[in-house]
Amino acid sequence: MGIVPAGQNICRTMDKIFAIILILSLTAACNQERNSKNSTARGSAGIPVMPADSRVSKIVQTNLWMFEHYISYTDFENGKKNRGRWIWFKRDGTFESGYWEQKTGSGSWYLEEGGKYPVLKIDSFNDAEDSAWEMQGIPTDASEMSWVGVKDYPNYGDMVKMLNMLTPPTKKQFREE
């Protein structure tokens, strides 16, 4: 093996570094493209926990709940667009959600009781839908509820009226066509 001039050594090293960067860039691009094609989830949800058998828990699990009125603390006009969203809380601690006739999401839900108001936490596979609500108004017939967004969550200060429904709502049913 002979002596290699310093200039050629640097060129070989630079070629190797360039090749490594090129390979890493292509690998990352391929992985990103594969992930975007195979995944619709934009986050993660916690492990579902079966809720305690309480009056409030039973009410939450009765049929499904629709956002009839949504008043956003930070963006009043955009809050109105939530009318027609719904959530079906299942006994196993999971939920399905949707907008009008379409199912749009799922995840886990948790109910914390013992404070001034029960707190319902919604942990969606779409992290943009994560929220926590104080359940401040539940009439005796449990046909509707009023919720207020909890501090430290994106929906803090938002107020909603939830309506109990047997099936997902339709635009025609609420004259939204």
C-alpha positions in Angstrom: 0.0 0.0 0.0 1.5 3.3 -1.1 1.3 6.7 0.4 -1.8 8.7 -0.6 -1.4 12.4 -1.0 -3.3 14.5 1.6 -5.6 16.1 -1.1 -6.9 12.7 -2.3 -7.5 11.5 1.3 -9.7 14.6 2.0 -11.6 14.0 -1.3 -12.3 10.3 -0.4 -13.5 11.4 3.1 -15.8 14.1 1.6 -17.2 11.6 -0.9 -18.0 9.1 1.9 -19.6 11.9 4.0 -21.7 13.0 1.0 -22.7 9.4 0.3 -23.8 8.9 3.9 -25.8 12.1 3.9 -27.5 11.2 0.6 -28.4 7.7 1.9 -29.8 9.1 5.2 -31.8 11.7 3.3 -33.3 9.2 1.0 -34.1 6.8 3.8 -35.9 9.5 5.8 -37.9 10.6 2.8 -39.0 7.1 2.0 -40.0 6.5 5.6 -41.9 9.8 5.8 -43.8 8.9 2.6 -44.6 5.4 3.8 -45.8 6.7 7.2 -48.1 9.3 5.6 -49.7 6.7 3.2 -50.2 4.1 5.9 -51.3 6.2 8.9 -54.3 8.3 9.5 -53.7 8.8 13.2 -52.1 12.0 14.2 -51.2 11.2 17.8 -52.0 8.5 20.4 -54.6 7.7 23.0 -54.0 6.3 26.5 -54.9 2.8 27.6 -58.6 2.5 28.1 -59.8 2.0 31.7 -63.3 0.7 32.5 -65.0 3.5 34.4 -66.5 3.1 37.9 -70.1 2.2 38.1 -71.6 5.5 39.1 -74.7 7.6 38.2 -72.6 10.0 36.1 -70.7 7.2 34.3 -74.0 5.6 33.4 -75.3 8.9 32.0 -72.2 9.4 29.9 -72.5 5.9 28.4 -76.2 6.4 27.5 -76.5 6.5 23.7 -74.3 9.1 22.2 -73.7 12.8 22.9 -73.9 15.6 20.3 -72.4 19.1 20.5 -75.6 21.1 20.0 -74.1 24.4 20.9 -70.4 25.2 21.2 -69.1 28.6 22.5 -65.4 28.9 22.0 -63.6 31.1 24.5 -60.9 32.0 22.0 -62.7 31.9 18.6 -66.5 32.3 18.7 -67.1 31.8 15.0 -65.1 28.6 14.7 -66.8 27.3 17.8 -70.1 27.3 15.9 -68.6 24.8 13.4 -68.6 22.1 16.2 -72.4 21.7 16.0 -73.0 18.2 14.7 -69.9 16.6 16.3 -70.8 13.6 18.5 -69.2 11.2 20.9 -70.2 7.7 21.8 -68.6 6.7 25.2 -68.4 2.9 25.5 -68.4 0.8 28.7 -64.8 -0.4 28.1 -63.4 3.1 28.4 -63.1 3.7 24.6 -65.1 6.1 22.4 -66.0 6.7 18.8 -66.6 10.2 17.5 -67.9 11.8 14.4 -69.3 14.8 12.6 -72.9 14.5 11.4 -73.2 11.1 9.7 -69.5 10.4 9.4 -67.3 8.6 12.0 -64.1 10.7 12.4 -62.2 9.4 15.4 -61.8 7.2 18.4 -59.7 6.9 21.6 -60.1 6.6 25.3 -62.1 8.5 27.9 -61.7 8.9 31.6 -64.1 10.2 34.3 -62.8 11.8 37.5 -65.4 12.2 40.2 -65.0 13.6 43.7 -64.4 17.3 43.0 -67.0 20.1 42.7 -67.9 18.7 39.3 -67.2 15.5 37.5 -64.4 15.9 34.9 -64.6 14.0 31.6 -61.2 13.6 29.8 -61.2 12.7 26.1 -57.9 11.3 24.8 -58.3 10.9 21.0 -55.9 9.2 18.5 -56.1 12.6 16.9 -54.3 14.8 19.5 -56.0 17.9 18.2 -59.3 16.5 19.6 -58.0 15.9 23.1 -60.0 17.8 25.7 -61.3 17.8 29.3 -64.6 19.0 30.5 -66.3 19.8 33.8 -69.8 18.4 33.6 -71.5 21.4 35.3 -75.1 20.8 34.4 -76.9 17.4 34.3 -80.7 17.6 34.6 -82.6 14.7 36.2 -83.8 13.3 32.9 -80.1 13.4 31.6 -81.4 14.3 28.1 -78.7 17.1 27.8 -75.7 18.3 29.7 -73.6 21.5 29.9 -69.8 21.2 29.9 -67.0 23.8 30.5 -63.5 23.3 29.3 -60.9 22.5 32.0 -57.7 24.6 32.6 -54.5 23.2 31.0 -56.4 21.8 28.0 -56.9 23.5 24.6 -60.6 23.8 25.2 -60.1 25.8 28.4 -63.0 28.1 28.9 -65.1 26.7 26.1 -68.8 26.0 26.9 -71.0 23.4 25.3 -74.5 22.1 25.4 -74.5 18.3 24.8 -77.6 16.6 23.6 -78.3 12.9 24.1 -79.0 11.1 20.8 -80.0 7.5 19.9 -78.1 7.7 16.5 -75.5 10.0 15.0 -77.2 13.3 14.0 -78.0 14.3 10.5 -77.8 17.7 8.9 -81.4 17.4 7.7 -82.5 16.6 11.3 -81.0 20.0 12.5 -81.8 22.0 9.3 -78.1 22.4 8.5 -78.4 21.3 4.8 
